[in-house]
Amino acid sequence: MVKIYKQIDPIKKYECDVGRVSNNAQTAISISLENKIGEFADVYCVSKNEKKLAALDFSTLGKNKLRKLNKSLINKVISYCNSKNVKALHNKKRGGMYLKTLFFTQKNYINALKLMDILWNPVHLFPHPIDEEIAKGLLFGYKQTNIIVFIERTFKIKIVRSKMKVVFKNIKDTINKMSVSLKDLNKHSTIVLLETIPTI
């Protein structure tokens, strides 16, 4: 009989936050961890069910950049994430946009498919880039207030918050109506499902 060993949480005390998309400052622990494992801190948060999705570049180029950080700790985080059944959708395209890989647990698989379609489908579902960014934020699971802060910083505009309730509702309705499968994604991109995350 094969013994299954429980993976030990390699970080434990790290508190997931959304400091990069809000007006709140990141904690010292958050900054320290990201200096060690980069964006894999977000993947760790997915394994802890504190973030719905995480996105980064897990292509050869992206892995090479991660190897310049604390490779040993990143691989421990990957093993832990695998023990928590974190999976990934990966776009095998060379070049192009940075966000090639989405990490998720099974309950957020549909949202991962939808986000991958929004990111990579050459036919844009949302005609305005601000609406598209809001849709991405909602699928990532960010709070509306944080999404607004991100939009204001990115597009250098001031949003009238009282008018955003209807905008968010309309975008949520559009997302809910989306029907996307892995087969659909492969009509416009070469996207594979990684049942386990390979170490770097």
VOPAGU-2260 file (C-alpha; in pm, 1 decimal, decimal comma):
REM VOPAGU-2260
SITE   aa  ch    i         X         Y         Z
SITE  MET   A    0       0,0       0,0       0,0
SITE  VAL   A    1     130,6     346,0     -95,3
SITE  LYS   A    2     153,0     586,7     194,2
SITE  ILE   A    3      25,8     938,4     129,2
SITE  TYR   A    4     219,9    1197,6     321,8
SITE  LYS   A    5      53,6    1522,7     412,9
SITE  GLN   A    6     239,7    1819,1     268,7
SITE  ILE   A    7     356,4    2067,2     528,5
SITE  ASP   A    8     256,4    2427,7     470,3
SITE  PRO   A    9     591,0    2593,0     382,7
SITE  ILE   A   10     479,4    2944,4     478,5
SITE  LYS   A   11     196,5    2925,4     736,1
SITE  LYS   A   12     207,4    3277,5     875,8
SITE  TYR   A   13     166,7    3459,0     543,5
SITE  GLU   A   14    -157,6    3654,4     522,0
SITE  CYS   A   15    -292,6    3696,1     172,0
SITE  ASP   A   16    -385,7    4051,0      84,4
SITE  VAL   A   17    -477,3    4262,2    -214,0
SITE  GLY   A   18    -241,5    4548,1    -139,2
SITE  ARG   A   19    -134,6    4585,0    -500,1
SITE  VAL   A   20    -487,7    4669,2    -617,6
SITE  SER   A   21    -610,7    4879,6    -329,4
SITE  ASN   A   22    -519,8    5188,9    -133,8
SITE  ASN   A   23    -390,4    4969,7     149,3
SITE  ALA   A   24     -16,4    4928,8     191,7
SITE  GLN   A   25     128,3    4578,0     166,4
SITE  THR   A   26     241,3    4421,5     491,0
SITE  ALA   A   27     609,9    4366,8     565,7
SITE  ILE   A   28     553,5    3988,1     556,5
SITE  SER   A   29     386,6    4019,0     216,6
SITE  ILE   A   30     673,0    4223,2      72,2
SITE  SER   A   31     932,7    3985,7     219,7
SITE  LEU   A   32     762,3    3676,3      78,5
SITE  GLU   A   33     717,5    3826,0    -266,5
SITE  ASN   A   34    1088,2    3907,6    -272,8
SITE  LYS   A   35    1148,8    3534,2    -219,4
SITE  ILE   A   36     886,0    3370,6    -441,7
SITE  GLY   A   37     745,1    3652,3    -654,8
SITE  GLU   A   38     394,6    3606,3    -789,6
SITE  PHE   A   39     384,1    3250,2    -660,6
SITE  ALA   A   40     256,5    3410,6    -341,4
SITE  ASP   A   41     -74,7    3447,1    -526,8
SITE  VAL   A   42     -75,0    3078,3    -622,7
SITE  TYR   A   43     -16,6    2993,7    -258,0
SITE  CYS   A   44    -321,1    3207,7    -172,4
SITE  VAL   A   45    -527,8    3003,8    -419,0
SITE  SER   A   46    -425,5    2686,3    -234,3
SITE  LYS   A   47    -547,8    2846,6      90,3
SITE  ASN   A   48    -882,3    2939,5     -72,1
SITE  GLU   A   49    -808,0    3306,9     -10,2
SITE  LYS   A   50    -791,0    3394,1    -379,3
SITE  LYS   A   51   -1007,8    3249,3    -655,6
SITE  LEU   A   52    -748,2    3267,4    -930,2
SITE  ALA   A   53    -382,8    3356,5    -972,6
SITE  ALA   A   54    -213,3    3452,7   -1297,7
SITE  LEU   A   55     149,0    3468,7   -1407,2
SITE  ASP   A   56     380,8    3359,5   -1684,4
SITE  PHE   A   57     471,3    2992,7   -1632,0
SITE  SER   A   58     632,1    2953,7   -1973,2
SITE  THR   A   59    1001,7    2870,2   -2003,7
SITE  LEU   A   60    1080,2    3241,5   -1984,8
SITE  GLY   A   61     863,6    3287,0   -1676,4
SITE  LYS   A   62    1014,8    2984,1   -1502,5
SITE  ASN   A   63    1365,9    3112,1   -1570,2
SITE  LYS   A   64    1276,3    3437,8   -1396,7
SITE  LEU   A   65    1133,2    3246,9   -1100,1
SITE  ARG   A   66    1453,6    3040,1   -1073,4
SITE  LYS   A   67    1640,5    3362,2    -991,7
SITE  LEU   A   68    1433,6    3389,2    -672,7
SITE  ASN   A   69    1423,3    3135,0    -388,6
SITE  LYS   A   70    1386,1    2826,4    -609,5
SITE  SER   A   71    1377,4    2583,4    -315,5
SITE  LEU   A   72    1093,6    2767,8    -144,3
SITE  ILE   A   73     900,1    2805,4    -469,7
SITE  ASN   A   74     921,2    2428,8    -525,3
SITE  LYS   A   75     798,5    2368,7    -169,6
SITE  VAL   A   76     504,5    2599,8    -240,3
SITE  ILE   A   77     436,1    2411,8    -565,0
SITE  SER   A   78     434,2    2077,4    -381,0
SITE  TYR   A   79     198,5    2221,5    -122,0
SITE  CYS   A   80     -30,9    2361,4    -393,2
SITE  ASN   A   81     -36,1    2022,0    -565,5
SITE  SER   A   82    -137,9    1860,5    -235,9
SITE  LYS   A   83    -430,8    2106,5    -230,6
SITE  ASN   A   84    -526,8    2012,1    -589,5
SITE  VAL   A   85    -436,9    2346,7    -743,8
SITE  LYS   A   86    -444,1    2313,0   -1122,8
SITE  ALA   A   87    -352,5    2544,1   -1407,4
SITE  LEU   A   88    -456,6    2648,7   -1755,2
SITE  HIS   A   89    -150,8    2735,0   -1960,5
SITE  ASN   A   90    -132,3    2907,8   -2297,6
SITE  LYS   A   91     159,0    2762,9   -2495,6
SITE  LYS   A   92     183,5    3068,9   -2720,2
SITE  ARG   A   93     531,0    3219,5   -2755,9
SITE  GLY   A   94     549,5    3591,3   -2702,0
SITE  GLY   A   95     239,3    3803,2   -2666,7
SITE  MET   A   96      78,3    3894,7   -2339,2
SITE  TYR   A   97     237,4    3821,1   -2003,6
SITE  LEU   A   98     -51,2    3635,0   -1830,9
SITE  LYS   A   99      -9,0    3292,9   -1988,7
SITE  THR   A  100    -101,7    3075,4   -1690,1
SITE  LEU   A  101    -404,6    3075,1   -1459,3
SITE  PHE   A  102    -401,0    2876,3   -1134,1
SITE  PHE   A  103    -720,9    2759,2    -964,2
SITE  THR   A  104    -889,8    2491,4    -757,7
SITE  GLN   A  105   -1164,8    2285,3    -919,3
SITE  LYS   A  106   -1450,4    2497,9    -783,1
SITE  ASN   A  107   -1313,1    2794,3    -981,5
SITE  TYR   A  108   -1239,0    2604,3   -1304,0
SITE  ILE   A  109   -1526,8    2766,7   -1493,6
SITE  ASN   A  110   -1408,4    3113,6   -1392,5
SITE  ALA   A  111   -1055,9    3022,9   -1506,2
SITE  LEU   A  112   -1190,7    2918,7   -1847,5
SITE  LYS   A  113   -1384,4    3244,1   -1877,4
SITE  LEU   A  114   -1088,2    3457,9   -1776,2
SITE  MET   A  115    -856,7    3275,4   -2017,3
SITE  ASP   A  116   -1105,3    3346,0   -2295,9
SITE  ILE   A  117   -1121,9    3715,8   -2207,3
SITE  LEU   A  118    -742,1    3734,3   -2194,8
SITE  TRP   A  119    -663,8    3552,7   -2519,0
SITE  ASN   A  120    -965,4    3550,1   -2751,1
SITE  PRO   A  121    -890,8    3789,5   -3042,0
SITE  VAL   A  122   -1264,6    3863,8   -3056,7
SITE  HIS   A  123   -1328,4    4092,4   -2759,3
SITE  LEU   A  124   -1640,2    4021,1   -2556,2
SITE  PHE   A  125   -1623,1    4364,8   -2394,9
SITE  PRO   A  126   -1588,0    4650,6   -2646,2
SITE  HIS   A  127   -1437,5    4896,1   -2396,1
SITE  PRO   A  128   -1102,8    4822,0   -2223,4
SITE  ILE   A  129   -1231,8    4950,1   -1888,5
SITE  ASP   A  130   -1522,0    4703,5   -1897,5
SITE  GLU   A  131   -1275,4    4426,4   -1981,2
SITE  GLU   A  132   -1052,3    4517,1   -1685,8
SITE  ILE   A  133   -1354,9    4517,6   -1454,9
SITE  ALA   A  134   -1451,1    4171,8   -1584,3
SITE  LYS   A  135   -1098,3    4043,9   -1517,0
SITE  GLY   A  136   -1107,0    4185,8   -1165,4
SITE  LEU   A  137   -1441,5    4024,0   -1090,4
SITE  LEU   A  138   -1320,2    3684,8   -1212,9
SITE  PHE   A  139   -1006,0    3717,2   -1001,6
SITE  GLY   A  140   -1237,2    3775,7    -705,7
SITE  TYR   A  141   -1127,5    4129,1    -622,6
SITE  LYS   A  142   -1359,5    4360,0    -430,7
SITE  GLN   A  143   -1537,0    4627,5    -632,9
SITE  THR   A  144   -1362,3    4906,8    -442,4
SITE  ASN   A  145   -1021,7    4758,4    -528,3
SITE  ILE   A  146   -1117,7    4717,5    -893,7
SITE  ILE   A  147   -1216,3    5084,7    -906,8
SITE  VAL   A  148    -882,3    5188,8    -755,1
SITE  PHE   A  149    -701,7    4976,8   -1015,4
SITE  ILE   A  150    -903,6    5132,8   -1299,8
SITE  GLU   A  151    -836,6    5484,8   -1173,4
SITE  ARG   A  152    -460,9    5419,7   -1152,5
SITE  THR   A  153    -435,6    5237,1   -1484,7
SITE  PHE   A  154    -645,7    5473,5   -1694,2
SITE  LYS   A  155    -567,7    5787,5   -1490,7
SITE  ILE   A  156    -932,4    5878,0   -1450,3
SITE  LYS   A  157   -1160,0    5957,5   -1158,3
SITE  ILE   A  158   -1463,4    5729,6   -1136,1
SITE  VAL   A  159   -1794,9    5843,8    -994,1
SITE  ARG   A  160   -1861,3    5551,4    -765,2
SITE  SER   A  161   -2235,7    5607,9    -744,8
SITE  LYS   A  162   -2263,2    5525,6   -1115,8
SITE  MET   A  163   -2067,7    5200,8   -1095,5
SITE  LYS   A  164   -2338,2    4978,6    -944,5
SITE  VAL   A  165   -2514,6    4938,6   -1278,3
SITE  VAL   A  166   -2185,8    4895,7   -1465,6
SITE  PHE   A  167   -2073,1    4613,8   -1236,1
SITE  LYS   A  168   -2414,0    4444,9   -1259,2
SITE  ASN   A  169   -2411,6    4452,1   -1640,1
SITE  ILE   A  170   -2059,6    4310,7   -1655,8
SITE  LYS   A  171   -2145,2    4038,6   -1401,5
SITE  ASP   A  172   -2450,1    3945,5   -1611,9
SITE  THR   A  173   -2232,4    3917,6   -1922,8
SITE  ILE   A  174   -1980,2    3698,5   -1738,1
SITE  ASN   A  175   -2259,7    3473,9   -1606,6
SITE  LYS   A  176   -2387,2    3422,4   -1961,4
SITE  MET   A  177   -2047,3    3313,9   -2090,5
SITE  SER   A  178   -2016,8    2947,9   -2183,5
SITE  VAL   A  179   -1655,9    2843,7   -2238,5
SITE  SER   A  180   -1494,8    2499,9   -2251,0
SITE  LEU   A  181   -1131,7    2398,9   -2291,6
SITE  LYS   A  182   -1222,5    2291,8   -2645,2
SITE  ASP   A  183   -1357,5    2641,4   -2712,2
SITE  LEU   A  184   -1033,0    2799,8   -2591,9
SITE  ASN   A  185    -835,2    2581,8   -2829,6
SITE  LYS   A  186   -1025,7    2723,7   -3123,3
SITE  HIS   A  187    -823,7    3044,5   -3086,1
SITE  SER   A  188    -522,7    2941,9   -2870,9
SITE  THR   A  189    -316,8    2639,0   -2770,0
SITE  ILE   A  190    -418,4    2599,8   -2407,6
SITE  VAL   A  191    -348,0    2294,8   -2193,6
SITE  LEU   A  192    -482,8    2187,6   -1856,4
SITE  LEU   A  193    -211,2    2107,0   -1602,0
SITE  GLU   A  194    -354,8    1864,5   -1349,0
SITE  THR   A  195     -42,3    1912,4   -1137,0
SITE  ILE   A  196     200,7    2203,1   -1134,4
SITE  PRO   A  197     552,9    2102,0   -1239,5
SITE  THR   A  198     836,6    2215,3   -1016,6
SITE  ILE   A  199    1091,8    2457,1   -1152,8
